[in-house]
């Protein structure tokens, strides 16, 4: 069945709501979809007034903060004129950018005090120039709106000469279109209610006719069409549906078939009971007979506002196109269609249905959509959606999910069929997501078939970044070569390490898909070109003998996700290293970096925590059970300080949040059910935006559907991989971690080994004691216990150290030479010897005056290498001294 997606020119009709799913047109349709913040008026050369100006208006339904926004002319440089001073624009609110002073502009144009003005602009406009709005530092990715004009130009550049008279959009179609030919000069009393300034110029700065009023009519959609005029309530019927919460007056609205807008004529609408009406009720339906005969062999329906000259067709509200037989009986292609209907109402794609429902919902008719034989059956999308494999249930021991802590609504967040690659024409299998921790405007996505994408936002959607070779994604490879036939990582999840590299999990090589290969690969995202070869690989397959070679199904149940968890979080909460049974000490794994990598295994729903060493070795530190039975993605969120694990339709789309429990193990804390509008699909990717993006107490959360199924053929989400929702920034998750020792009690008796808290510090009793306040006696009964974030011991004056103990003091590391207490490390001749790490792995450390050396030890000093000839401390190497304990080697 061929599906037709309407293309709405209306500035505010860029999104539609499917139940609670909002669909946004791709950025490629920029000429047909105005951004929320839009250029709505400009005057480059005031003849009489004090300053040129630009008017911008928030045409969206939510406030827009202008923090980080800027304006520039044709140099196209973000940041040239910051707009932060305008604060936040409410929905429908306009603001002015002018070279005049605030007071002069308000006086000449009689601007109310509430209108926001950014005065003193020095980036002046010319008669042939550009107006560029940016919401960030990237001149391409962060471009929100552009208007290029030249009164002596041609085509889309030719615009009105705004000399003493402002330029305004002819219709809503001009908004965001970068087409100056769709703009006209203001006249006194025009549709913008323009007026003459006290100085004699004409304009309407500070308000736009498109703010506030268009939101209502933009909610109207063509919902059903039938060319089967012998059986419809009226001949060649058309139905409109109001998706909004406000009634819409359609007086004077016009309609045409596939003909030109100039031939459109007004229509007479009826409610479901046949009563004539000129108003569509909120969430209501009206229908009418087409003003032009609709051909059963294929035709179109277009609806216009009467905002053209003398009430003629102006702004296109909505349109629909159908082919032979899709909207009713046709002798050339009769497969039983009675109507061409949106499924679901108001937002879904059109589908042929047997039953008609003019004046009422299409829900029943849409339950059994028809297949057009001319389409050959199946989807006509250029990508290949895959149905979800069924909805499962959580195991008996899993946490019972509570309601999603945020909005129940979700929105499709990418263009249809956006992720096709040269090795994956199906355009699905987006399996892992991660926000760039250094840039909340960037998301990385990994595709099963050996590809990684860098995504940025454009026109409300996530699109492939076009910079640095990322435009079509980057193909990834195991270390060694770029042979796409044999080197095909079945990439499933990804995270970003402390080093800024991408760490990607695989469960097999796609060229040998019956053999498990559970590995973590490291990639440098700054590498140029369209291919990335792994710089490191940790093959962890041997840890999972239950996934047997030769079994394709088992090979497909390996690593699905991965996340980097910082050591600082683990140590601060008393995380226990299961391999030692003691508190986790990162210093025990000197080559592992600054955190552990938690790999999510689909087969058993557990997370496997690894220290990945720089020499390609690894150590498994812990196994964490999510309780869900299966797990498809995992993410450490620095803001909530929790680990989030997700399970797809196998678990009914459930997210479990984990914490460090009181015994030091990572355990499930709370489970959330999916937002109500999120389909029960194969969601294998999950990512939380940082709290820095919170607006109104909520932030974005992303899911990726690796089947791009939506709710089935013709549904709003079919062909889309990314969904965007909202979650509360404050979740009230409470405390976590190993409990701190009880406060010291002066009346209590303590024995050796007892620990207490006192003055914000932790102390351990060295022997029997009572009444002695910890830390008050340098040789007393209490020793202060302190650890660095990496688990190393911090020297404290009251603690006893023995030969070989290693401590950190003032950023340097020392080893005890004998028993010591209350003697600070450093200096010469004491109980401490500094441990100097080499600057490169396996290298030679620099000489230190605080280190004790034995014969045979090597150091570097002033660019040379020396070897100690005997025991020495505090004597610097001298290349010419014959009595020196050091011998020059190089």
Secondary structure, 3 states (H helix, E strand, C coil): CCCCCCCCCCCCCCEEEECCEEEECCHHHHHHCCCCEEEEEEECECCCCCCCEEEEEECCCCCEECCCCEEECCCCCCCCEECHHHCEECCCCEEEEECCCHHHHHHHHCCCCCCEEECCCCCCCCCEEEEEEECCCCCCCCEEEEEEEECCCCHHHECCCCECECEEECCHHHCCCCCHHHEEECCCCCCCCCEECCCCCEECCCCCCCCCCHHHHCCEEEEEECCCCCCCCCCCEEEEEECCCCCEECCCCEEECCCCHHHCEECCEECCCCCEECEECCCCEEEEECCCCCCCCEEEEEEECCCCHHHCCCCEEEEEEEECCCCCCCCCCCCCCCEEEEECCCCCEEEEECCCCCCCCCHHHHCCCCCCHHHCCCCCCCCCCCCCCCCCCCCCCCCCCECCCEEEEEEECCCCCCCCECCECCCCCEEEEEEECCEEEEEEEEECECEEEEEEEECCEEEECCHHHCCCCEEEECCCCCCCCCCCEEEEEEEECCCCCEEEEEEEECCEEEEEEEEEEEECCCCCCCEEECCEEEECHHHCCCCCCCCHHHHCCCEEEEEEEEHHHHHHCCCEECCCCEECCHHHCCCCCCEEEEEEECCCCEEEEEEECCCCCEEEEEEEECCCCCCCEEEEECCCCEEEEEECHHHCCEEEEEEECCCCCEEEEEEEECCCCCCCCCEEEEEECCHHHCECCEEEEEEEECCCCCCCCCCCCCCCCEEEEEEECCCCCCCCCCCCCCECCCCCCECCCCEEEECCEEEEECCCECCCCCCCCCCCCEEEECECCCCCEECCCCCEECCCCEEEECCEEEEECCCEECCCCCCCCCCEEEECCCCCCCCCCECCCCCEECCCCEEEECCEEEEECCCEECCCCCCCCCCCCEEECC
